[in-house]
Amino acid sequence: MSQLYTNAPSPWPQVEFDAPSASLDHPVGQIHFFAALQRLIKPLGGRVQKISQTILTEQGVLDIPCVAEVGGQSAAFLLYSTADQKSAQQYSAAKKVIQERLGLPAYYYAPAALDLSAEPVANPCRLLNSRDFSRAEEKPEGTYAIWLASPQEERYIGAVIQPAVLAAYEAVDGVETYVFADLSWALDFFEKVEGEKRPLRVQLPNEPLTAFVQGPQSIRFFLVASQEKGISFRFQEGAVPLEYQRNFWNAFATYAQNIKEAVKKNDLPLDDNVDHPLEWYRMVENIQRKLEGGDKPIGIGIIGFRATQKQEEKGGDGETATPVAQEQETPAPPERISAFHRIMAALSYAPIPFILVPVVAARRSSFVRFHIKQGFILLLLSIAPYILSRTLPQRTETGLLIILLNSVSLLFIFFGIFTAATARKRQLPVIGPLARWLPFWKEFE
C-alpha cells in the first residue's frame, strides 16, 4: 500500500494506492486509482465525472486521466508514477493548457511532491495515434463535410483548414494502405481472429466506406475511405469549431507522416496508388480556385445525414428508422486525367524505346500503368509476325497469317492510343485479360 501525494486543497483526499506507483502509467493501474478516489470522495458527495479525457491542441493531444467533482467544484487530475523533474515540468505545462481550454483547476497525484517552480516543457502533448479513435453509435442529424461555406469563410482557398487538409493528403500519399490498416484495427472494421496479428496493410475499398467515429476531445465525425479519394473526415456544420478541425487535420498529417517515415526506414514498399487520392484532392482545390471569380462554392465532400427517410416507392409509404447518410461530392470536370498522363499513356503503345518513357516518368499513375501493360502485350504481338516469317515455310497461308496479325496489332494500337488520349481505360479483347498476368506491378484495373 503506497500513499500518493497531491497538491489539491481540502476536501480533496490523499489516496492510498494498493499497487506500485509505477502502474499509474498503465490503464489497469489508473482504473485502480479511479476506484480508490471514488470511494474517498463519495461520502463527501463527490464523484469521478470523466476518465481518460483528451484535449486536442495545435501541439497535439493532451491526456487528462481524470476529472472529478466535490461540493459542486470540478477539477482535473494528472497522474505521475515518478516525482522527478520531468514530471514537474510536464505538470506545469499541462496545468496551463487545462486551465485555458477547460477552465478547470488542475492538480496531480504522485509518489511525492513535485517541484511547482519547475520550468514548463515546451509541449506537454503527445502525437495523435489510432487509439484516439473509437466507433460512435449515435449520429446527430445535420450536414457533415470536409469544408462548408459560411459567412465567415465564403471560399475554401485561404480557409482556416485548407493548408492542414492539403498537408494531410500529402502525408498520407503513398502510405494509404498502412494508415488504413492502423485505423481499421483500432475501429474494428473487420473481424479479429484470436492470435491474429494486426495487418500491416489493408486495401482501401472501391466504394466509399463511411463510418461514424469519435476522436480526441470526444468530438464525433464521419471517417470516409475509398481508393479514389483516400482517407478523409467530415465534421458537422456549426457543431465543431474551425480551430479543432484545423488542429485535427494537422495532427492527422503528423500521424501519417510518422507512418511514412517508419515505412521508408524499414525499406517497406510504398503504395502503388490505384487512383492517387492526392491528385483527386488537388483537382478539388483547382475547382475551388476556378470558382473564386464566379459562383460561391457550397462545400467539399458534403454528407447530409438524417435519422428517417420517406419511402416513395410504389405500393408503400411511411418512414423507416434506418439512418441514412447521403454524400454530395464536389462537382468534377469530365476528365480527371491530366494532359501529361494522357500523353504518357498514348506512348505506351509506341515501339521501343518510346514505351520506356511512361515506364520511367509516370508509372505511379494507375491510368498510365493500365495502358503500359496493354502496350507491352501489343509489343509482343507486333514481334510475332517477324518471328513467324523467319520460322515458318514461305507459303500463302503463312503470308495471310502475318498480314492478319499485323492488321490486328495495328488496329489495337490505334484503339489503345485513342482511349489513352480520351482519358479512358478500355480493355482490349484478349490483350486486356493477358495483361492481368504480367509479373510486374501488383494492381491492374
N, C-alpha and C positions, 0 to 999 in steps of 0.2 A: 504494500500500500504506500503510495507516494503522495505527498502534499504538493499541489500546484499553486504557484503564486499568481496573483492577479493585481493589476493596478486599478481595478474597478472599485468605486466607492461603495460604502454601505448603501443598501442592503445586499449588494451582490456578494455571494459567499466564496470563501476558499473551497476548493474542490479536492477531496481525497480521491485519488485515481488508483483503481485496483489493477493497473497494468504498468509496464515500464513507460516512462515518459517518451521514449523513442517511438512508441506506437502512435503517438499523436500525428505522425506524418502519414499514417495509413488510414484508409476508410474505416476498417474494423475498430481500430483504437479510437477514432473520432466518434464512432457510434457509442462506445462505452462512455466517453466523456459527456456526450449529449444526454445520455440516460442519467448519469450522475448529477449533472447540472439541473435537469428537470426535477429530480427527486428533491433537491435542496431548495429550489425556488417555488415549487408547487405550494408548500404551506404559506408562502408569502403572497399567494395569489398570482404568481408569475407562471410563465410558460415559455418553452422554446418555440419561437414562431416559425423560423425557417432554418434549414440546414443546407449546406453546400450551395450557397448563393454565389453568383458571379456578377461582376461589373465589367462591361466592355468599354475600354478607353482607347484613345488614339495610340497608346503604347502597348496594348494587348489586353489580356483577360486577368482581372484580379479576383482571386478566390477569397470568399468570406465563409469560413466554416459554419458560423452560427450567428443568428440574430435572435435575441431573447427579450422578454418584457417582464418587468416587475413594477407594480404600482402605477401602471399606465405609462411608464417610461421604457422605451426600447433602446437597445444598444447592440452594436456588432462586436463579435468576439473573434480574435485571431489566436490560433494555437501554434505554439513553438515547442519542439522537442528538446531544444537546447537554449541556453540563456547567454549565448555568445554575442560578440559584436555584430556579426552578420544578421542575426535575428533582430537585434535592436535597431539596426539601420533599416531593415525591411519593414519593421513595425512603424517606424517614424514616417516612412513614405506612404505606406498603405493607409495609415490613420488619416492622413491628409486627403487622400483620394476618397475615402469613405465619407468623410465629413462634407466634402464638396459635392459629391454625387448623390448621396442618400440623405444628407442632413442628420446623420446619426453620430453619436459619440462612439469611438472605437477603443476597446480595451483588449488586453491579452491575458492568456493563461500560459505559463511556462514553468519549468522546474525551479527557477529562481528569478529574482528581479532583473529586468532589463535596464540597460543604461538609456534613460529617456533623453539624455543630451547628445546621443549619437547622431552623426550627420546622416540624413536620409539617403538611401540609394537613389540613383537617377531614375530607375524604373523598377517598381515593385511588382510589375505584372509579368505573366508568363505568356507564351505564344498560344494561339488558338490551336486546338487539335480535334480529332474526330470525336473524342469523348465529350466535347461540348455540345454535341448534337444528340437529340433523342426524338422519338416519334411523339407527335401530338395528336390527340383524338379530336377534341372539339375545334371546329373550324368556324370562326366568326364570319358571317356574311359580309360581303364587300368586294371591292376591286383590289386586286393584287398586281404588282408589276415590278419590273426592273426599275423603271422610272415612269412617272406620270407628270404631265404638265400641270402647273399650278400658278396662281397669281404671283408667287414668289419666284418661281422658276418656269418661265414660258418656253425655254429652249433647253435641249439636252446638252448641246455643245457648250461647255463652260459651266454646267451644273455642278453642284457640290460633289455628287458621287461619280461623275464621268471619269476623272482620272483614276479613281480607285477601281472602277469596273474594268477599265482598259488594263490596269496593272494585274488584275486577277486573271483575265483571259490570257494575257501574255505569260503569266507564271504557270498556268495550267497547260499551256500549249506544249504538246509532246509528252505529257505525263497524265493525260486524262484517265487512262485505264488504272493507273496506280492510285490516283486520288479517289476515283470512284470505288475502287476496291476497299480503300480505307473507310470511306463513308458508308458503303454498303454493309460492311461488317459491323460498324457501330450502330447502324439503324436497322439491322436485321432485315435487309431487303431480300435475303434468301435464307432458306432453312439451313441451320447449322447442324452438322453431324458431330456427335461426341468424339473428341480426339482429333477432329479435323483442324488443320492449321489455317490461319487466315490466308486467303488467296492473295498473291502478290499483285495480280492484275485482274480486272473484271471489265469486259467489253461493255461500253455504253449501249443502251437499246436503240434500235432503229426508230421506233415510235417513242415519243416523249414519255418518260416516267415522271409522274407528278406526285410528290409526297409532301404531306404537311408535317413540319418538324418544329422543334423548339431549340433555340440556340442560346448563346450567352445572355444573361440577364432575364431569362425566361421569356424572351421575345419569340413569337411564333410566326412562321412564314412558310411559303412553298419552296421546296427544292425541286428543280426541273432538270432532267438529264436526258440528252439524246446525242447520237453520233453527229448529227448535223450542227447542232447549236451548243454542244458541250454541256457544262455544269453551270447553272445559274440559280439565282434566288429572287423570289418575288415577294415584296413587302406590302402590307395592307395600306391602302390610301388613308392618310390622315391619322394612322394609329402608331406609326413608327417614326421617330424623329429622324431627320436627314443626317444629323450628326452620328446617330447609331448606324445608319445604313453605310455611311462613308467609312466609319471605323470597322464595320463588319467586312466590307469588301477588301479593305486594306489588310485586315487580319487574315482573311482567307487567302489573299495573294501571298502573304508571307508563309503561311502554312503550305501552300502549293509549291512555292519556291524552295522550301526546305526539302520537300519530297523530291523535287527535280535534282537538287544538289546531291541528295543521297543516291538517286538513280545513277547519276553520272559518276559519282565517287566509286560506286561498286561495279562500274562498267556494264550496267544493265541496258538493254535496248530501249531507246525512246519509242514512243508510239509512232507508227507509220500511219498518220491520221487518214481515215477514210474520207471525211468531209471537212476536216480542218476548221473547227469551230472558231478559231481566231479570225479566219477570213470572213466567216459569217458576221462576226461582231464588227469588223472593220467596214463591212458592207453597210451594216446598220448605222454606223457613225457617218458614213458618206451620205446616206439617205437623209440623215438629220441635218447635215450641212447644207444639202440642196434645199431643205425646207426653210432655211434661215430667212430667205427673202420672199417666201411665199406664204402658203397657209401654215398656221401654227400646228405643230405636231401634237398628237394626243398623248402618246406614251410609247413605251417599248416593252414587249413581252407581257401584254395585259392578260390577266386571268380574272374573269368575272365569276365569283362563287356565290351560289345561293343554296339554301337548305332544301327547297322544294322546286319542282319543275312541273308545269302544266303539261298534261298529256293531250296532244292534238291529233292523235291517230284516229282513223275511222273506227267507229264502234266502241269508243271508250272515252271517258272524261274523268275528271278528278285530279288528285295530286298523288305524288309518290314522295316518300320521306327519304329517298336516296339522295345524298348530297351530290351536286353536280358542279364540276369546275369546267368552265369554257374558256379556252385560250384564244386571244385575238393577237396574232403576231404582227409585227411591224410590216407594212407593205414592202414588197421586194421587187426590184426590176425583173423583167422577163429572163434576163441572162445573169447568172451568178458566177460565171466563169470569166476570168479576166482575159483580155486580148492576148497577153503573153502566154497563158496556159493553152489557149486555142491554137496558137502558132506552134507551141511545143508538141501538142497532141497531133497536129497535122504532120509534123516532121517525123512522127513515129512510124508513118507509112512510107518514108523515104528510104532509099538504099543506104548501105554503109558508105561513108562514115556518118551521114546526116542523122541516122537513127540514134546515134550515140549522144547527140546534143540534148534531147529531152531526158535521156537517162541520167546525164550529169547535172543538168540545170533545173529539172522540175520533177524529179521522181517522188517527192513527198506529196504531190498532189494526186489524189485518188483518180481524178479525171484524166490526168496525163498518164498515170500508171496503167489505167484501163486500156488506153489506146496503144501504149508501148507494148503491152503483152500481145494484143492482136496484131500489131505491126510486126512483131518478132515471128509469129507463126506465118504471116504472109511472106516474110523474107525467106523462110524455109521453103514455102510453097513456090516462090519465084525461082529458087535454085533447082527445084525438082526437074523442070524441063531440060535444063542443061545436063543434068546427070543422066536423064533418060536418053538424051540424044547421043551420049558417049557410050552408054552401056547396051542399049537395045539395037537390034539389027535395023538398017535403014529400009524401012518398009512404009507403005502408005498408012497403015494403022498407027504406026509409031508417030508419023508426022501429024496425023489428026489428033492424036492424044496430046502431043506437045502444044499444038495450036489451041486445043481446048483448055489445057492447064494455064497457058499464057493469058487467054481471054478471061478466064475466071479470076486469075490473080489480078489482072489489070482492073477488072470490074470491082473487085473487093477493095483494091487500093483507092479507087476514085470514091467509092461509097464511104470508106473509112475517113478519108480526108474531108468529105462533105459533112459527116456527122461531127467530126472534131471541130471544124470551122464554125458550125452552128451550135456549138456547146452542148452536144448531146452524147449520151453513152448508149450506143446500139450494138448489140452482139451480132457479129457476122455469122451467117449459117456455117456450121461445122467449126469455123475458126474460133468463135467465142467460147464454146464448151471446151475446146482443146486448151485455150489459154488458161483456164482454171487450174490446169495440172502442171503449169510451169513451176520449176523448183524454186525460183527466186520470187521474193515478196509474198507476204502471207495473205493479204487481202485481195480479192478480185470481186467486183460487183458489176 
